[in-house]
Structure formats: C-alpha cells, structure tokens
C-alpha cells in the first residue's frame, strides 16, 4: 500500500488519483494531491514514427 511522502497517509492503489496523459500516467495522493509517481504507458503509439516503407 503506497504511503504519501507529504502527508504520510496510506492508501490502496484503487484510492489513488490517476491522471492519464499521452504516454504517461500520473498518480497523486487523494488527500493532499502530492505526486506519488509518474509511469510510462506501454503500448501507446509513438509520437514520431520514423519507419519508412522500403
């Protein structure tokens, strides 16, 4: 169970506030809105595709 570094509150993963942005997920404490983590989203299409047809 994650513990907030700012307010020392302990929450389950389901209770955390998630913000999904293109390519990244931000996770915040629901009590004080302190950022707990930033995670890359795997499986999203890359912003730039440099592959070309041969």
C-alpha positions in Angstrom: 0.0 0.0 0.0 1.5 3.3 -1.1 2.3 5.9 1.6 2.4 9.6 0.7 5.7 11.3 1.3 4.0 14.6 2.1 1.1 13.8 4.5 2.1 10.2 5.5 -1.4 8.9 4.5 -1.6 5.3 3.4 -4.0 4.3 0.6 -4.8 1.3 -1.5 -3.9 1.5 -5.2 -7.6 1.9 -6.1 -7.9 5.0 -3.8 -5.1 6.9 -5.6 -5.9 9.7 -8.0 -4.8 8.9 -11.6 -4.3 11.4 -14.5 -3.7 9.8 -17.8 -1.8 11.9 -20.3 -0.5 10.8 -23.7 2.3 8.3 -23.0 2.3 8.8 -19.2 0.2 8.1 -16.1 0.5 10.5 -13.1 -0.5 9.2 -9.7 -1.5 11.6 -6.8 -2.4 11.3 -3.1 -6.2 11.8 -2.8 -5.7 13.7 0.5 -3.1 16.3 -0.3 -2.7 15.9 -4.2 1.1 15.3 -3.8 2.6 13.5 -6.8 3.4 9.9 -5.8 4.6 8.6 -9.2 4.9 9.0 -12.9 4.7 5.9 -15.1 5.2 5.4 -18.9 2.3 3.9 -20.7 3.5 1.0 -22.7 1.6 0.0 -25.9 0.7 3.6 -27.0 1.7 4.6 -30.5 4.9 6.6 -30.5 4.6 10.3 -31.2 7.0 10.1 -34.1 7.2 7.1 -36.4 10.5 7.2 -38.4 9.9 3.8 -40.1 9.5 4.1 -43.8 8.3 1.6 -46.4 11.3 0.1 -48.3 
